[in-house]
Structure formats: C-alpha cells, structure tokens
Amino acid sequence: MTEKKELKNKNNINFKDKKILNLLNNINYSNNLNKLLSHHSSFSGKIIFSLIENEHLNNILKFLKKYNIHPKYIKNILNINKNINYFYMIDNIQKSFLDKKNNILFICMQDLLPGLIYNYKYADIKKNINLFQTVNLSQLILNHPIIHIEHGIGRYQGLTTITTANIKSEYLIISYAEGDKLYVPVSSLHLVLPYNESPIEHAPLHKLGGEEWYKEKNKINNIIYDHAAYLLKIYAKRIVEKGYPFRIDVKLYQDFCNDCLFKITKDQYEVMQSVIQDMSKSIPMDRLICGDVGFGKTEIAMRASFISVLNHKQVVVLVPTTLLAQQHYRNFKNRFRNYSFIINILSRFQTLQEQNIIFKESQNGKINILIGTHKLLFKQIQWFNLGLLIIDEEHRFGVNHKEIIKKMYSHVDILTLTATPIPRTLNMAITGIKDLSIISSPPSTRLAIKTFIQEYNPLLIRKTILREIARGGQIYYIYNKVQNIINIAKKLSILIPEASIKIGHGQMNNIELKKVMNEFYNNKFHVLVCTTIIESGVDIPQANTIIIENSDHFGLSQLHQLRGRVGRSSHQAYALFLVNNFKTITSDAKKRLDAISSVDNFGGGFSLSNQDLEIRGVGEILGQEQSGHIKKIGFSLYIELLNNAVNLLKQGKILSSNQTLEKSLETQLCVSSLLPDDYIVDVNTRLYFYKKLANAKKEIQIEEIQADLIKQFGQLPNFSKNLILIAKIRLISNQIGVKYIKSNNKIGLIKFHNDNSLNIKYLLKIFQKEPRIWKMINETKIQFVINFDNDDLRLNWILNTLKNLCNNMST
C-alpha cells in the first residue's frame, strides 16, 4: 500500500524534463549497445524496458540476461516494486529517455533491436571482416586437433596455471607424438589455430621438434604464395583498366529513391553509399554485396542501374535461372515505370527471332538494361556503351562462367549480389582483393521462418498443407527428381483432395513452365510440386510454407536458399525439411540439417557459408591439388598463410625460405599475468579472451577487450591488469621489431631483429640524456638499469619507452 502511494504520481511521465541519452544516438553499433547496458550499474533509479510483443521479445530478454539483467514484467509504472531495479512493459515508446523527476530510465525496443541483431549476427564481421582469420578458440574440445604454427598439429589438453618463482602464468597444453607436450603461454595464442578439416580423427599428429612440419609448412607456403600472386594478377589487371567515373545527378537520383515503396534500412543506405563512391572512381568497381534473401539487395542493384543509365551507359543483369530473370524483369519494369528507359530480357523463354532483335538493339544502344541468364555469356553480344554488370546469386555460376565474365567484362563496373557467399569469394574479400559490403538487418516487417526437421509422415504433410490453405496461402513442395515428380503430385492429390496441385520443373517446355509459374504467382492454385528451379530469387508473397522431401540430399546453401523462398511478406512462414529415416542419413547430412535448423533466415547466410566450408572441406573450392596440401595444415592456417602472402606481394616483397607468419617475440617481465579462475570461472571463456588479446592489432582493441572484461566480470585483478599491459607491450614490440624483452625491477634487456623499425634518433637522444640508465651491448641489443617500486610503474615505463622508440620513425 505504501509502495503504491509513493509511486502514484509516476503515471504521469515527465516528458517535459526528458533527456535523450547521447549514447542512444548510434545504438546500431555493438560497443554503444554495450555502453547502454553497462550504464545500468551506475544508474540509481529504476530502468524500464519498453518492449513489443513479437518474435524478438524472448530474444531480447535472453540477451539482457547476458548482462545480468532480469527485468520483471509490469503492466504499468504503478506496479513498480521498490526492491527491484529492472522491469519491462509491453508498450511502444518510440524514443528512449530519462524521466529525471521520477528517476526512471525508459529504454525502447527500437533502440535495443538493431544492436541485438548486430550482436547476434554480424558483430565479428563488422569489427573485423577477416571471418576466417579471427578464430574462436573457445570452442576447443579436449583431445581434438590443434595447430601451433611453429610446431605443427597436436591435440588440445586444456589450460593450466604454472607458478615459477612466485610468478603465476596460464598456459595452453598441446600434446604431440611420442607423448611430448608443449606449454604455450597465453600471450602467444596468436600462434595457435584450430584444425577444422574433417574427419578430425584422421588428423596427423606431428613430432615436437621434428623436421616434417617445418618442411611441409614451407612447401605449402610457397604454393600459397604462387596462388596469391595469381589472384592478385587477375585483380591488379582491373585496377590498371580505365573505368568510367559515373557522375551523380543528386536531384534525379533522389527522385528515383523516393519512388521506392519501402523505407530502406540503415545497412542498405550505407552499402549504397559505398557503391556510389566506387562508381564515381575511374577504376572499375568490383564489389560483393552480401545479404540474406529479402534483405533488399535488388533495390541496391536498381539504384546502381539508374545511375548507369543516367550516364548513358548500358546495364546487364546476369542471373542463374530463367525464373529469376522473369522476376527481375518484372521488378525492374515496375521500379522504372516513371522513366522511358528500355528494359528487356534474354532467356530460353524468348524465341530465336526475339533473341536476334535483342542482340541488334543491344549493339545500337536501344536497350538500356538487359536482364538475362548465362545465354548472355555464350552469345557474342556487342554492346553500344556498357557500363555496369550486375551478377545475382553468383554461387550458382560455375568456374567456366566466371572465366568468361573476367574476359568479357573486366573494363566495366561489377556488382555481385549473394545471399550465401561461397567461401572462395569470401576469401577474396578477406584478403582485400574484392570489396565487401554487408546488409545484415532485415526489413522491420519480416518474421523469422520457423524451421522443422522431421521424418517423412503423410499425416504431417497433410496437416501442414491444409493449415497454409486455411489462411489463404500457398505451398512449395520440393521434390528434385523429375522422373518421379508426377507420381509425387498424384500421391499428394490423393492425400489432400482439398488442394489444387500443379507441377513445375526445368525440363518442361518454355510456354508450359511460364504458364504454371504465372498461375502460381497469381494464386490460381495451392501447391506447386517442383524441383529446385525456384531456388534463386523467385518471390511469391502468398507462398509461406515450403516442404522439402529428402532434405538430407541437399547442400547447405541450397537448403538456405530454398527456405528463403517463403517468408517474403509480413505473415509467419514455415519450412518443413523431411528425411526418410534419421538412422540412415550420413554424418555430413546430419551436420547440414543441424546447421540449417540452428541458424534462422535473418543473416544466416554468412554463418551457413562458414559451416558449409567446414562440412565440405576445401576440395570443391580450391581444387583437389590444393586440397591435399590444405588437409595437412588445416584451412585456418591456410587462410593465415594466404593473407601473409597477399600482404607481402602488395608490399613488393619476396617470400623468403625461412619466413614465418609473424616473428616470434619472447617476453620475460617477471610478473604474474593471467585471468584468475576466481575472476572468470569458465576455461573456454578465459581462452576466448586470451585469444582476443593475442590477436589484437591495435591498442584501442586491447582497451575495448579490457572494457568488455570489466563490464562482464567486474574490476580487473592486478594479475589481469598486468596481462593487459603486457599485451600492449607485445603489440608495440612487434611493430618495432623486438626479438625479445626481459626485465625485473632493477635491470632489463631489449634485443631487436636485424630488420627492425627502430627510431634511431630517439634512441641516441635517450642514450645522451640518460647515460646511467642506458647501455649498448651490441648492434641489436640494449640494456637499461633502473629501480622500480612496483610492477605497474615498471610495465608502464617500458610501454611508454617502446612507444617513443616507435613514434616519429620518419623524422
């Protein structure tokens, strides 16, 4: 009773005195979201999360629990309990704000949701685009293979803490052949990678200190160097090609954008800005746009096309299937309806006479935008003034197709669209050969597709189809064997006499297939029994259930693409993946089905692409010759070596026979440095943070890791503060070219590699100014003698000295 009396005035929220939190202005980025959620610990009042009852509600509540926030549901602010700090209401407040008068912080769902999606889907991608280079060791399993770059493949044996002369450190243990063990200090985890090749039970086990690994790694390194040189040669040719710098008529372009029937997402806007920058340059654009099905890649393509045709340049849109060509043609015609540009289509649906007219009009410039299938590659089309090539669903085109594209279109701007990027293309983006843009946010009205994996059951099929028909929807039924597809349709007709059913597959004649698809598009029948011809891009909003027979026979990206054919509207969509018998499916098929069920359709393409790579191995991607080598070193190390080779080639350097990925740095600083197990109990979580520190390339990244640790686990213990300082010392030491650094509280030694980047002027300056501290031992080794009262002062002095030895190197 007292509690309600105290709070009765809180029904009147003080909007007049509200203060918008600055940290909410850019909440789409995960570090700002973290600031928001860490703000709760210093806020003295009550926090209310204003949430909407939809599919994201449970995810947001789970997400808040990660930050130790467990809000209690209340109907309105009268229900606030003075003993509880966090609440949530089902409401739709549009802006987060602070009600100073009542000391209540209101956080709205709109501010939480972008960050939630960002954190769950693409945080690692946007922070560091090196998807394969940043490896998460927190998933390691005891006795599973692991690679040390210098010593080869062993087996992971966990972490252990070792105390020597009262100095505590934590080490990762790797066992090798003949019972040998290697203890890797956590500061050297940048040298450790998981071994992802399958089957892992057949992974080699090297001998510690043996020659086999050294020879194998150097041999493969040379092969990779040649491979990198080949890739760079292809793409360097584009750089020297003279492209066309498109000019942007801002007013006309904005008018075209205003014709769009929906508001584009922040991701779409940023991607389009990158495309505009590329097109404005005289170097031909080569940009890969990744975004899941329905995330708005086509709108980007249309805006780029508009810029091209405004500059009197033709556009060609290359798609893998006739049905997708038809859909793009219909969409482009509708989107450009207010303009007089000529748009045409080339596919097997056109007669030979129609095709010849198209070839003639492409050559004389009458066609502004031509949409077509691979026929565009095999016909000797002469263009009047081609400026832009758009490739949709590039993973559907084979190696031969891509070789033709390289030869025919190297001088024009290329925009590649994909929902599930094939790993080879991702690899090119990772190594900086291609430009990569990501659309990670779905449209606000989209719902995640509910996915079910079940054994074949006629009653389940009947129930699923009747439920969709009852709500006025349509169903795709995928059966990928043409010779038996008629029998499947007959079985369904007997099972569900209430449903009208038709067949569609690639072997039908053009007129019949076109008629069936048009009828399905116009909702003239309920169930389309078809092959995977609908896999790429077919967009029928009324179709919101898909059933796939023998789903264990499909590839992972195929399953993802097929699932993306439904859920194109605001209605809840369903995907039912059927297998004949769970007991008889292969282990790889089980992994594919587990993967597709674990990743929803909101940004799942990247995750599935990565998992697909691990399931299939690299043979299909890089060829069998390279596949054999990669199995010996693992794909993670392959990517590391490839990145290293690309960087060397870009710098004009030659690969030396004894070159490693990174010069080994030895540090002996005589301080305990670790994350104590009473600070972070979970071993894998400690390993995760150790790896992040070891991989950090900039001091600001180390500081972000430190902030993350404090936010999640509280103030750092002294041992952990030492760990952070040593990480910074290692970082700057590697930049200068330090071979080893040793120090106690009285004396220290620094030895440099011969090819160092030392600031000699600064070194001479401190030698003259502080002769009692500094001494030259030889041309690569210096000594310092100075007493320190505590380790913190000593480590900070070493860090600042190294920074000065690195700074102003050009002066």
Secondary structure as the mmCIF struct_conf table of DSSP 4:
data_model
#
loop_
_struct_conf.conf_type_id
_struct_conf.id
_struct_conf.beg_label_comp_id
_struct_conf.beg_label_asym_id
_struct_conf.beg_label_seq_id
_struct_conf.end_label_comp_id
_struct_conf.end_label_asym_id
_struct_conf.end_label_seq_id
HELX_RH_AL_P HELX_RH_AL_P1 THR A 2 LEU A 7
HELX_RH_3T_P HELX_RH_3T_P1 LYS A 8 ASN A 11
BEND BEND1 ASN A 12 ASN A 12
HELX_RH_3T_P HELX_RH_3T_P2 PHE A 15 ASP A 17
STRN STRN1 LYS A 19 LYS A 19
HELX_RH_3T_P HELX_RH_3T_P3 ASN A 22 LEU A 24
TURN_TY1_P TURN_TY1_P1 ASN A 25 ASN A 28
BEND BEND2 TYR A 29 TYR A 29
HELX_RH_AL_P HELX_RH_AL_P2 SER A 30 SER A 38
HELX_RH_3T_P HELX_RH_3T_P4 HIS A 39 SER A 42
BEND BEND3 GLY A 45 GLY A 45
STRN STRN2 LYS A 46 LEU A 51
BEND BEND4 GLU A 53 ASN A 54
TURN_TY1_P TURN_TY1_P2 GLU A 55 HIS A 56
HELX_RH_AL_P HELX_RH_AL_P3 LEU A 57 LYS A 66
TURN_TY1_P TURN_TY1_P3 TYR A 67 ASN A 68
HELX_LH_PP_P HELX_LH_PP_P1 PRO A 71 PRO A 71
STRN STRN3 LYS A 72 TYR A 73
BEND BEND5 LYS A 75 ASN A 76
HELX_RH_3T_P HELX_RH_3T_P5 ILE A 77 ASN A 79
TURN_TY1_P TURN_TY1_P4 LYS A 82 ASN A 83
STRN STRN4 TYR A 86 ILE A 90
BEND BEND6 GLN A 94 LYS A 95
STRN STRN5 PHE A 97 ASP A 99
TURN_TY1_P TURN_TY1_P5 LYS A 100 ASN A 103
STRN STRN6 ILE A 104 CYS A 108
HELX_RH_AL_P HELX_RH_AL_P4 MET A 109 ILE A 117
HELX_RH_PI_P HELX_RH_PI_P1 TYR A 118 TYR A 122
HELX_RH_AL_P HELX_RH_AL_P5 ALA A 123 LYS A 127
TURN_TY1_P TURN_TY1_P6 LEU A 131 GLN A 133
BEND BEND7 THR A 134 THR A 134
HELX_RH_3T_P HELX_RH_3T_P6 LEU A 137 GLN A 139
TURN_TY1_P TURN_TY1_P7 LEU A 142 ASN A 143
STRN STRN7 PRO A 145 HIS A 148
TURN_TY1_P TURN_TY1_P8 ILE A 149 HIS A 151
STRN STRN8 GLY A 152 THR A 164
TURN_TY1_P TURN_TY1_P9 ALA A 165 ASN A 166
STRN STRN9 ILE A 167 SER A 175
HELX_RH_3T_P HELX_RH_3T_P7 ALA A 177 GLY A 179
STRN STRN10 LYS A 181 PRO A 185
HELX_RH_3T_P HELX_RH_3T_P8 VAL A 186 LEU A 191
STRN STRN11 VAL A 192 PRO A 194
BEND BEND8 SER A 198 PRO A 199
HELX_RH_3T_P HELX_RH_3T_P9 ILE A 200 HIS A 202
HELX_LH_PP_P HELX_LH_PP_P2 HIS A 206 LYS A 207
TURN_TY1_P TURN_TY1_P10 LEU A 208 GLY A 209
HELX_RH_AL_P HELX_RH_AL_P6 GLU A 211 VAL A 240
BEND BEND9 GLU A 241 GLU A 241
HELX_RH_AL_P HELX_RH_AL_P7 VAL A 250 ASN A 258
TURN_TY1_P TURN_TY1_P11 ASP A 259 ASP A 259
BEND BEND10 LEU A 261 PHE A 262
HELX_LH_PP_P HELX_LH_PP_P3 LYS A 263 THR A 265
HELX_RH_AL_P HELX_RH_AL_P8 LYS A 266 SER A 280
BEND BEND11 LYS A 281 ILE A 283
HELX_LH_PP_P HELX_LH_PP_P4 PRO A 284 MET A 285
STRN STRN12 ASP A 286 GLY A 291
TURN_TY1_P TURN_TY1_P12 VAL A 293 GLY A 294
BEND BEND12 PHE A 295 GLY A 296
HELX_RH_AL_P HELX_RH_AL_P9 LYS A 297 LEU A 310
TURN_TY1_P TURN_TY1_P13 ASN A 311 HIS A 312
STRN STRN13 GLN A 314 LEU A 318
BEND BEND13 PRO A 320 THR A 321
HELX_RH_AL_P HELX_RH_AL_P10 THR A 322 ARG A 335
TURN_TY1_P TURN_TY1_P14 PHE A 336 ASN A 338
BEND BEND14 TYR A 339 TYR A 339
STRN STRN14 ILE A 343 LEU A 346
BEND BEND15 SER A 347 SER A 347
TURN_TY1_P TURN_TY1_P15 ARG A 348 PHE A 349
BEND BEND16 GLN A 350 GLN A 350
HELX_RH_AL_P HELX_RH_AL_P11 LEU A 352 GLN A 363
TURN_TY1_P TURN_TY1_P16 ASN A 364 GLY A 365
BEND BEND17 ASN A 368 ASN A 368
STRN STRN15 ILE A 369 GLY A 372
TURN_TY1_P TURN_TY1_P17 HIS A 374 HIS A 374
HELX_RH_AL_P HELX_RH_AL_P12 LYS A 375 PHE A 378
BEND BEND18 LYS A 379 LYS A 379
HELX_LH_PP_P HELX_LH_PP_P5 ILE A 381 TRP A 383
BEND BEND19 PHE A 384 ASN A 385
STRN STRN16 LEU A 386 ASP A 392
BEND BEND20 GLU A 393 GLU A 393
HELX_RH_3T_P HELX_RH_3T_P10 GLU A 394 ARG A 396
BEND BEND21 PHE A 397 PHE A 397
HELX_RH_AL_P HELX_RH_AL_P13 VAL A 399 TYR A 409
TURN_TY1_P TURN_TY1_P18 SER A 410 HIS A 411
BEND BEND22 VAL A 412 VAL A 412
STRN STRN17 ASP A 413 THR A 418
BEND BEND23 ALA A 419 THR A 420
HELX_RH_AL_P HELX_RH_AL_P14 PRO A 423 ILE A 430
TURN_TY1_P TURN_TY1_P19 THR A 431 GLY A 432
BEND BEND24 ILE A 433 LYS A 434
STRN STRN18 ASP A 435 ILE A 439
HELX_LH_PP_P HELX_LH_PP_P6 SER A 441 PRO A 443
TURN_TY1_P TURN_TY1_P20 SER A 444 THR A 445
HELX_LH_PP_P HELX_LH_PP_P7 ALA A 448 ILE A 449
STRN STRN19 LYS A 450 GLU A 455
HELX_RH_AL_P HELX_RH_AL_P15 PRO A 458 ALA A 470
TURN_TY1_P TURN_TY1_P21 ARG A 471 GLY A 472
STRN STRN20 GLN A 474 ILE A 478
HELX_RH_3T_P HELX_RH_3T_P11 VAL A 482 ASN A 484
HELX_RH_AL_P HELX_RH_AL_P16 ILE A 485 LEU A 495
TURN_TY1_P TURN_TY1_P22 PRO A 497 GLU A 498
BEND BEND25 ALA A 499 ALA A 499
STRN STRN21 ILE A 501 GLY A 504
TURN_TY1_P TURN_TY1_P23 GLY A 506 GLN A 507
BEND BEND26 MET A 508 MET A 508
HELX_RH_AL_P HELX_RH_AL_P17 ASN A 510 TYR A 521
TURN_TY1_P TURN_TY1_P24 ASN A 522 ASN A 523
BEND BEND27 PHE A 525 HIS A 526
STRN STRN22 VAL A 527 CYS A 530
HELX_RH_3T_P HELX_RH_3T_P12 THR A 532 ILE A 534
TURN_TY1_P TURN_TY1_P25 GLU A 535 GLY A 537
TURN_TY1_P TURN_TY1_P26 PRO A 541 GLN A 542
STRN STRN23 ALA A 543 ILE A 548
TURN_TY1_P TURN_TY1_P27 GLU A 549 ASN A 550
HELX_RH_3T_P HELX_RH_3T_P13 SER A 551 HIS A 553
BEND BEND28 PHE A 554 PHE A 554
HELX_RH_AL_P HELX_RH_AL_P18 LEU A 556 ARG A 563
TURN_TY1_P TURN_TY1_P28 GLY A 564 ARG A 565
BEND BEND29 VAL A 566 VAL A 566
BEND BEND30 SER A 569 HIS A 571
STRN STRN24 TYR A 574 VAL A 579
BEND BEND31 ASN A 580 ASN A 580
TURN_TY1_P TURN_TY1_P29 PHE A 582 THR A 584
BEND BEND32 ILE A 585 ILE A 585
HELX_RH_AL_P HELX_RH_AL_P19 SER A 587 SER A 598
BEND BEND33 VAL A 599 VAL A 599
BEND BEND34 ASN A 601 GLY A 603
HELX_RH_AL_P HELX_RH_AL_P20 GLY A 604 ARG A 616
BEND BEND35 VAL A 618 VAL A 618
HELX_RH_AL_P HELX_RH_AL_P21 GLY A 619 LEU A 622
HELX_RH_AL_P HELX_RH_AL_P22 GLN A 624 ILE A 633
HELX_RH_AL_P HELX_RH_AL_P23 PHE A 635 LYS A 650
TURN_TY1_P TURN_TY1_P30 GLN A 651 GLY A 652
HELX_LH_PP_P HELX_LH_PP_P8 LYS A 653 SER A 656
TURN_TY1_P TURN_TY1_P31 SER A 657 ASN A 658
BEND BEND36 LEU A 661 GLU A 662
STRN STRN25 GLU A 666 GLN A 668
BEND BEND37 VAL A 671 VAL A 671
STRN STRN26 SER A 673 SER A 673
BEND BEND38 LEU A 674 LEU A 674
TURN_TY1_P TURN_TY1_P32 ASP A 677 TYR A 679
BEND BEND39 ILE A 680 ILE A 680
HELX_RH_AL_P HELX_RH_AL_P24 VAL A 683 ASN A 695
BEND BEND40 LYS A 698 LYS A 698
HELX_RH_AL_P HELX_RH_AL_P25 GLU A 699 PHE A 713
BEND BEND41 GLN A 715 GLN A 715
HELX_LH_PP_P HELX_LH_PP_P9 LEU A 716 PRO A 717
HELX_RH_AL_P HELX_RH_AL_P26 ASN A 718 ILE A 736
TURN_TY1_P TURN_TY1_P33 GLY A 737 GLY A 737
STRN STRN27 VAL A 738 SER A 743
BEND BEND42 ASN A 745 LYS A 746
STRN STRN28 ILE A 747 PHE A 752
TURN_TY1_P TURN_TY1_P34 ASN A 754 ASP A 755
HELX_RH_AL_P HELX_RH_AL_P27 ILE A 760 LYS A 769
TURN_TY1_P TURN_TY1_P35 PRO A 771 ILE A 773
STRN STRN29 TRP A 774 ASN A 778
TURN_TY1_P TURN_TY1_P36 GLU A 779 THR A 780
STRN STRN30 LYS A 781 VAL A 785
BEND BEND43 ASP A 789 ASN A 790
HELX_RH_AL_P HELX_RH_AL_P28 ASP A 791 CYS A 806
TURN_TY1_P TURN_TY1_P37 ASN A 807 SER A 810
#
